[in-house]
Amino acid sequence: MKKLDMRYIFALALLILAVAGCKDDDFDNYKIQSVDNHGKDQNMVSVAVTATSNSEFIVYAVDASSDAADMQIIPVVLTAKDPAPHDIHIKMVPAPDSLESYNEANETSYVMPGAGVGPAFTLLNDGVVTIPKGKSVGYLTINTATNDFFGDDQYAFAFKIESVQESGYTISGNHNTAIAVVIPKNQYDGVYENNITTSGWSAYGISDNTPGDYGQLELVTSGATSVGINNIAIGGGNLQPAFTTGNAAQTQFGAAVPVYVFDANNKLVSIDNPGQDGRHRAFKPNPAAPATDNVFDLSTKSVTLNYIMSQDGRPDQYIVMKLTYVGPR
C-alpha cells in the first residue's frame, strides 16, 4: 500500500461557525475555546484543520492516480501543557448534517462519499484516531484512489469527534467537527519563481518601484479555477509577499491572503481575501495593467499578476508579481 503525502493546502477562512466571546456554561466547563488557555487547566481534544478561524474547513488538491493510497484528511490534536502521556484513542464518526448545513450556508453542493455514493474509500481503523504517546496530533485517515475524485461532483468528508476512549480528556465544544474537501489540482497549480515590484507604500517601509527576485512560491488549488499561495521562500504561509524599503528584506502583509480567480480564458477576474480583518485590506486586478498582464499563459505556465491592494486610511498599494513556472508541487 503506497502512502500519499498529503499536506495542508489551503484553509478557506469562512467564519460561519464563529463564536462570540460570551461567557456561558460551555465556556465555564472548558467546552468552548473562546479563550485559548493553551491547555493549562484541562486536556482538550479537538480537530485542527485551520489555525486562523473557527471554521474547520480545508481543501486538499490531489493529482490523479488509479492506485489506492492512504490520505490523512483531518488532524486531531491534544491541547495540553505536555504531549500525550500515553496513546489517546479518539472515535470519529460521519457528520452529514454538518456538511448539509455548510452547503446551505455557503451555497455549495459538496457530496459526502459513502454507501455507494461517490468515490470508493476505506476508513482506516474504523475511524479511530490515535494520538501517540509523546505526540500531540493524530490523523483521521482514509484509503482511496484519487482518480475517482475527478468528475462533475465535488466531494467532502465531514466527521466529528464522538468520544475519547481514555478518561481525563474534554472534547472541544466548537472545534469538534471538520469538513475536508478533495478536489483535483487545477492547471495553475505548481511551484513558481516570484519577481515582485510594489509601489505606493514607501511611507510605510515597503519597497517602491524596485523589482526583486523574492524566491519561490506555490500556487495552490483552492477551486476549479482559483489558487491561493504558499510562500515557501520564507518557510510557508499564505500572506501577500513584499520587500521592505530598498528590497532590504522579505516581508509580507498581515490579514492579506490573496486567492486568484481566473475565467475560462485564463484571465484574472477577481482576487478574494478570506483573511481580511478590521483594516479591510482588499485586492482587485489593476484596470490600468497592460493587456498581456493578468492572463495565464498555459504554454509556458507563467503569468504576470498586476493588481492593487487597498486599505482603509491608506493609499493604494500596487503589486506586480511575475511568476515563472518551476515544476509541480
TAURHU-V692292 format. One record per backbone hydrogen bond with DSSP energy under -0.5 kcal/mol. NH is the residue of the N-H (numbers start at 1). CO is the residue of the C=O. If there is no record, write none. Layout:
((NH	CO) (NH	CO))
//
This chain:
((2	68) (4	2) (4	70) (5	3) (6	4) (10	59) (12	10) (14	12) (18	15) (20	18) (22	20) (28	24) (29	25) (30	27) (31	26) (32	26) (37	35) (40	37) (44	42) (44	79) (45	170) (46	77) (47	175) (48	75) (56	54) (57	55) (58	179) (59	10) (60	181) (62	183) (69	144) (70	2) (71	142) (73	71) (73	140) (74	140) (76	138) (77	46) (78	136) (79	44) (79	77) (80	78) (81	39) (84	135) (88	131) (90	88) (90	129) (91	89) (91	163) (92	90) (92	127) (93	160) (95	158) (98	95) (99	95) (100	96) (101	97) (102	98) (103	99) (104	100) (105	101) (106	102) (107	103) (108	103) (111	154) (113	111) (114	117) (117	114) (118	116) (122	143) (124	122) (124	141) (126	123) (127	124) (128	125) (129	90) (129	127) (131	88) (131	129) (132	130) (134	84) (135	132) (138	76) (140	74) (141	139) (142	71) (143	122) (144	69) (145	120) (146	144) (147	65) (148	145) (149	146) (150	147) (151	149) (155	182) (156	111) (157	180) (158	156) (159	157) (159	178) (160	93) (161	176) (162	91) (162	160) (163	91) (165	89) (170	43) (172	45) (173	31) (174	31) (178	159) (179	56) (180	157) (181	58) (181	179) (182	155) (183	60) (183	181) (185	62) (189	186) (190	219) (191	327) (192	217) (193	324) (194	215) (195	193) (195	322) (196	194) (196	212) (197	320) (199	318) (204	201) (205	202) (206	201) (207	243) (209	198) (209	207) (212	196) (214	194) (214	212) (215	194) (217	192) (218	230) (219	190) (220	218) (220	228) (221	219) (222	226) (223	226) (226	223) (227	260) (228	220) (230	218) (231	237) (232	230) (233	216) (234	231) (235	232) (236	231) (240	253) (240	256) (242	251) (244	249) (245	205) (247	244) (248	245) (251	242) (253	240) (254	252) (256	253) (258	256) (259	272) (260	227) (261	270) (262	225) (263	267) (266	263) (268	294) (269	261) (270	261) (272	259) (274	257) (276	273) (280	277) (282	310) (283	271) (284	308) (286	306) (287	285) (289	286) (293	290) (294	304) (295	292) (296	266) (297	302) (298	296) (300	297) (301	297) (302	297) (303	323) (305	303) (305	321) (306	304) (307	305) (307	319) (308	284) (309	317) (310	282) (310	308) (312	279) (314	311) (317	309) (318	199) (318	316) (319	307) (320	197) (321	305) (322	195) (322	320) (323	303) (323	321) (324	193) (324	322) (326	191) (327	191))
//
